[in-house]
Amino acid sequence: MSRQEVTVVKEAKEQHWQLMPNHVELYHRELLSAAEADSLGIRANSILWEKIGVGGAVLPHYHNVAEIIHITKGKVKLLCNGEWQSYQAGDTFLVPAQVVHSVANDDSEPTEQLSIFLPVEAAVPANRFFETTLVDITLPQAAAAQHDN
């Protein structure tokens, strides 16, 4: 398989909310598919931008993958270790594989979250923080400021 070598932009206006079956008022946009992860040379199952309508819920379930859920908008109730607890935008849930969980809208407006699904494997190398290398390229704001002078 060849690796992707250019930046791909998936504009929001080109993405549409899709109703998720087997849940209540749950919609998603797939930000990263397993095939796209493969083209980037990374291990990931999917990254979803999810919206839960008023009265909606991701019904109790579990996966064969780990899930990271980050609430970006609104208030929710999380089925966490067998108990329902209240959380809000900015909170993040780290859900191991095979653990039953659920997220329910606890707000008067739709809530939104990012859900990242990652494979769980027996033999994985230790993780480490990524490296960043800066390059000397003029930023758009600096170019505009120079042009105005």
BELSUL-V757975 format. One record per backbone hydrogen bond with DSSP energy under -0.5 kcal/mol. CO is the residue of the C=O (numbers start at 1). NH is the residue of the N-H. If there is no record, write none. Layout:
co=CO nh=NH
co=CO nh=NH
This chain:
co=8 nh=10
co=9 nh=11
co=11 nh=14
co=12 nh=15
co=18 nh=28
co=19 nh=21
co=20 nh=23
co=23 nh=25
co=24 nh=57
co=25 nh=27
co=25 nh=53
co=26 nh=20
co=27 nh=51
co=28 nh=18
co=29 nh=31
co=29 nh=49
co=32 nh=47
co=33 nh=37
co=34 nh=38
co=35 nh=39
co=36 nh=40
co=37 nh=41
co=37 nh=42
co=38 nh=41
co=39 nh=4
co=42 nh=44
co=46 nh=117
co=47 nh=31
co=47 nh=32
co=48 nh=50
co=48 nh=115
co=49 nh=29
co=50 nh=113
co=51 nh=27
co=51 nh=53
co=52 nh=111
co=53 nh=56
co=56 nh=105
co=57 nh=24
co=57 nh=59
co=58 nh=103
co=61 nh=101
co=63 nh=98
co=64 nh=120
co=66 nh=118
co=67 nh=69
co=67 nh=95
co=68 nh=70
co=68 nh=116
co=69 nh=71
co=69 nh=93
co=70 nh=114
co=71 nh=90
co=73 nh=112
co=74 nh=89
co=75 nh=106
co=76 nh=87
co=77 nh=104
co=78 nh=80
co=78 nh=85
co=79 nh=81
co=79 nh=102
co=80 nh=83
co=83 nh=80
co=85 nh=78
co=87 nh=76
co=88 nh=91
co=91 nh=71
co=93 nh=69
co=93 nh=95
co=94 nh=96
co=95 nh=67
co=96 nh=99
co=98 nh=100
co=101 nh=61
co=102 nh=79
co=103 nh=58
co=104 nh=77
co=111 nh=52
co=112 nh=72
co=112 nh=73
co=113 nh=50
co=114 nh=70
co=114 nh=116
co=115 nh=48
co=115 nh=117
co=116 nh=68
co=116 nh=118
co=117 nh=45
co=117 nh=46
co=118 nh=66
co=119 nh=121
co=122 nh=124
co=135 nh=137
co=139 nh=143
co=140 nh=144
co=141 nh=145
co=142 nh=146
co=143 nh=147
co=144 nh=148
co=145 nh=149
